[in-house]
Amino acid sequence: MWRATYPTVALLSLWFVMAITGSRACPSTLRLLLISDIHDDVAAVRRLRSLLERQGVLERIDVVLSPGDLTTTPCSRDSDVQRAYDRPAKRMLEELEAFGRPVFFVPGNHDPLSIFNESASGKETGAQNAHGRTFEVAPGLRLLGWGGSSAAFEDGQRVWEGWPYAESEVSSGLAA
């Protein structure tokens, strides 16, 4: 029996929503493809791109957004651990760039620390890092981002620390 992974289900659900929306309603419509929590699943991203191409939906997408977790980097400040995930993160960004649309991303709590400082690939349809930055994605519509995660609590008890920033860093970053 075929067993779907969470990213596959999320990607296919997004495709379904886009497929039923039909053609562009007016020139001021902006169609976004949101791809989150990829966690190194190159095959799932390629399947989605192929499906969108076959259905004729890819050509109607204006911008690709990825709000984090390109990889499965452990929350560790060990430089060797972090370095091991630099290339997989860049590989996932290349897969998103292959959609041929502008890509905006923020690193998630499972992405290597180096990618938090990555600014852009330099290509027109390349991946732009929105962490701590703003971009105009359409006239009058700005995108701003902050990556990582805040501390999580359950029943008043801390389940995990914020990553890679302490809460005070998150607060000052968002305030800026």
C-alpha positions as CSV (number, residue, x, y, z in Angstrom):
1,M,0.0,0.0,0.0
2,W,1.3,3.5,-0.9
3,R,2.0,5.6,2.2
4,A,2.1,9.4,1.7
5,T,4.6,11.5,3.6
6,Y,3.5,14.7,5.2
7,P,5.3,16.9,2.6
8,T,3.7,14.9,-0.2
9,V,0.2,15.3,1.2
10,A,0.8,19.0,1.9
11,L,2.1,19.6,-1.6
12,L,-0.7,17.6,-3.3
13,S,-3.3,19.4,-1.2
14,L,-1.8,22.7,-2.3
15,W,-1.9,21.6,-5.9
16,F,-5.6,20.6,-5.6
17,V,-6.5,24.1,-4.3
18,M,-4.6,25.7,-7.1
19,A,-6.1,23.5,-9.7
20,I,-9.7,24.3,-8.7
21,T,-9.1,28.0,-8.6
22,G,-9.1,28.2,-12.4
23,S,-7.6,30.8,-14.6
24,R,-6.4,34.3,-13.5
25,A,-9.4,36.4,-12.5
26,C,-7.9,39.8,-13.1
27,P,-4.5,41.4,-13.7
28,S,-4.2,42.2,-10.0
29,T,-4.3,38.6,-9.0
30,L,-1.1,37.2,-7.4
31,R,-0.8,33.4,-7.3
32,L,1.6,32.0,-4.7
33,L,2.8,28.5,-4.3
34,L,3.6,27.8,-0.6
35,I,6.0,24.9,0.0
36,S,6.9,24.2,3.7
37,D,8.7,21.6,5.6
38,I,10.3,19.9,2.7
39,H,12.9,18.2,4.9
40,D,15.3,17.1,2.1
41,D,12.5,15.5,0.0
42,V,13.8,16.3,-3.4
43,A,11.6,13.7,-5.0
44,A,8.4,15.2,-3.6
45,V,9.3,18.6,-4.9
46,R,10.1,17.2,-8.3
47,R,6.8,15.3,-8.3
48,L,4.9,18.5,-7.5
49,R,6.6,20.4,-10.2
50,S,5.9,17.7,-12.7
51,L,2.3,17.5,-11.7
52,L,1.8,21.3,-11.9
53,E,3.4,21.3,-15.4
54,R,1.2,18.4,-16.6
55,Q,-1.9,20.2,-15.3
56,G,-0.9,23.5,-16.9
57,V,-0.9,25.2,-13.5
58,L,2.8,26.0,-13.1
59,E,2.6,28.7,-15.7
60,R,0.0,30.6,-13.6
61,I,2.1,30.7,-10.5
62,D,3.7,34.0,-9.9
63,V,5.9,33.5,-6.7
64,V,7.1,30.5,-4.7
65,L,7.2,30.9,-0.9
66,S,9.0,28.5,1.4
67,P,8.6,29.2,5.2
68,G,11.3,26.9,6.4
69,D,12.6,23.4,7.1
70,L,14.3,22.8,3.8
71,T,16.4,20.2,5.6
72,T,16.5,18.1,8.8
73,T,19.5,19.8,10.4
74,P,19.7,19.0,14.2
75,C,19.5,21.9,16.5
76,S,23.2,21.8,17.3
77,R,25.8,24.6,17.3
78,D,28.5,22.0,16.4
79,S,30.1,23.5,13.3
80,D,30.7,20.0,11.7
81,V,27.0,19.1,12.2
82,Q,25.9,22.4,10.7
83,R,28.3,22.2,7.7
84,A,27.0,18.8,6.8
85,Y,23.6,20.4,6.0
86,D,24.8,23.4,4.0
87,R,24.8,21.6,0.7
88,P,21.4,19.8,1.2
89,A,19.8,23.2,2.0
90,K,21.2,24.8,-1.1
91,R,20.1,21.7,-3.1
92,M,16.5,22.2,-1.9
93,L,16.7,25.9,-2.8
94,E,17.9,24.9,-6.3
95,E,14.8,22.6,-6.6
96,L,12.6,25.5,-5.7
97,E,14.3,27.7,-8.2
98,A,13.6,25.0,-10.9
99,F,9.9,26.1,-10.7
100,G,11.2,29.1,-12.8
101,R,9.5,31.7,-10.6
102,P,10.9,34.1,-8.0
103,V,11.5,32.2,-4.7
104,F,11.3,33.7,-1.2
105,F,12.2,31.7,1.8
106,V,12.9,32.0,5.5
107,P,15.0,29.3,7.2
108,G,13.3,27.1,9.7
109,N,14.4,25.5,12.9
110,H,15.7,22.5,11.0
111,D,17.9,24.5,8.6
112,P,21.6,25.1,8.9
113,L,22.8,28.3,10.6
114,S,24.7,29.4,7.5
115,I,21.5,29.7,5.5
116,F,20.2,32.3,7.9
117,N,22.8,34.7,6.5
118,E,22.4,33.6,2.8
119,S,21.1,36.6,1.0
120,A,20.2,35.4,-2.5
121,S,21.4,33.3,-5.4
122,G,21.7,36.3,-7.7
123,K,19.3,34.8,-10.4
124,E,16.1,36.7,-11.3
125,T,14.1,33.6,-10.4
126,G,16.5,32.6,-7.7
127,A,15.9,32.1,-4.0
128,Q,15.7,35.3,-1.9
129,N,16.2,34.9,1.8
130,A,13.5,37.0,3.6
131,H,15.0,36.4,7.1
132,G,15.3,39.8,8.6
133,R,14.6,41.4,5.2
134,T,11.6,42.8,3.3
135,F,10.8,42.5,-0.4
136,E,8.1,43.9,-2.6
137,V,6.6,40.9,-4.3
138,A,3.9,42.9,-6.1
139,P,3.1,46.6,-6.3
140,G,2.0,47.6,-2.8
141,L,2.6,44.1,-1.3
142,R,5.6,43.6,0.9
143,L,6.9,40.4,2.3
144,L,9.0,40.3,5.4
145,G,10.3,37.3,7.3
146,W,11.9,36.0,10.4
147,G,13.2,32.4,10.4
148,G,13.8,29.8,13.1
149,S,11.3,29.0,15.8
150,S,10.2,30.4,19.1
151,A,10.3,28.4,22.3
152,A,7.4,26.0,22.6
153,F,5.3,25.5,25.7
154,E,2.8,22.9,26.7
155,D,0.8,23.2,29.9
156,G,3.1,26.0,31.0
157,Q,6.2,23.9,30.6
158,R,8.9,24.6,28.0
159,V,9.0,21.8,25.5
160,W,11.9,23.2,23.5
161,E,14.0,26.3,23.3
162,G,13.7,28.7,20.4
163,W,16.2,27.9,17.6
164,P,18.5,29.3,16.6
165,Y,17.7,32.5,18.6
166,A,16.8,33.1,22.2
167,E,13.4,34.8,22.7
168,S,15.0,38.2,23.4
169,E,16.8,37.9,20.0
170,V,13.5,37.0,18.3
171,S,11.8,40.0,19.9
172,S,14.5,42.5,19.0
173,G,14.7,41.1,15.4
174,L,11.0,41.4,14.9
175,A,10.9,44.8,16.4
176,A,13.6,46.0,14.0
